[in-house]
Amino acid sequence: MTIKKRNEGDKQKRYREFLSAAEIIFIRDGYSVTTMDTIAEKAELSKDRLYLYCKNKEQLFYAILENKIDIYINKLKIGLSSAISLNDLVERIVNHQLDFLSENKHFFKLVISKQCKINQGPTSILQKIYTDKQLKFYTLIETSLIKFISITANYSAKTLALSIIGTTNSYMMHWLFTNQEQNLSDLKHEIVLIYFNGINLS
């Protein structure tokens, strides 16, 4: 490894540590109460160094959110690459979504509380970056499904992808809003069961 690559790796590590420290403050104090000064103190950074990372609190919040999405997409990509059937693939998608929610539930509760501001944020560049990350996620699911869907199927990979994502997201939102500690293993099983067995009223 060259010195340049090692230095770049060190910078990335410090940046991730900074985002983790900032995330803890946001979760502990809430978005509105958190200040850049508090974050600088927690992350043990000078104000000059802090503002090199992010110009303001909104940009920092987006940076944490983008980092979460990147981590999720990278983990999901690895998980989906070894799927052996459509059933296996759908089960992996559902499992990854719910596992990631469980691991980051406190942060996502904060995201929900700020959701309206995120959707109507004044900084169009930040909004575009966030939207692009979401589209990357949708595309990954869609292209993974295409490999297992027959050309004679009466639905498209895009429709199935959005359906799976939407269904799982609805469960996730309900789980967060109601503060229910439902067993996620049971929840995963129920979602997958509905997808592959349908609704049997008999």
Steps between C-alpha positions, in 0.01 A plus 500: 500500500636842405531786748235692303251213522574448870445869571175494305388196699582680825298801389201283417526325837511833685203625298295191586592539866389863480163400349451239774569758770259747339232232468520427873445869579204528261336191653569610857394866471272506195553688176373843605699517825827367358758766412819488299689605814370197690597271213848653480549437871375140482711423192800676655539727200586865468226713343723556197536125448127443556403750231740334257285187531159669488396862458192477721280269705268415211790391280635288785166329552480418129859370511407254775192391308695456176764296682229274643355442153844426355574246773160339447535481121848348523384234749189430294700466177719233660200319645301496175793391283484143633121452479406176326128552428228764494371380837849517646555847354176646637570349841847659499358842406246489783756371750758765413247784523368395840843413641636839399200670656551314825870590511426869438150546643585802720645693209208412272257622765683830479477493119123446521463793739684720248355340186295799388803727521706249304242477224467878480859592578622837375830363368427347162847344465458305824151395396629374163778298663250339737262422212781353290593265786139381523484440124823300520335280760186448288711418194703242691182319606349516151809372317541218754139390445528503120735201510231279656180623336375304201441696178144361508427645844200732511685758712822695455811499716443870570146441627613212719798699633285799598239269650752319721669823607167672568358210700810461713530875554138510622575231757813689601315829543226333706762330716672834566185706557337255739821412686400135478770249585360235268736215429661592169553136405123447517438820306745402224333160472151651474598745225672234291210258558247753370711563189532139399173352628265793452188547712317178565163567664390138512 
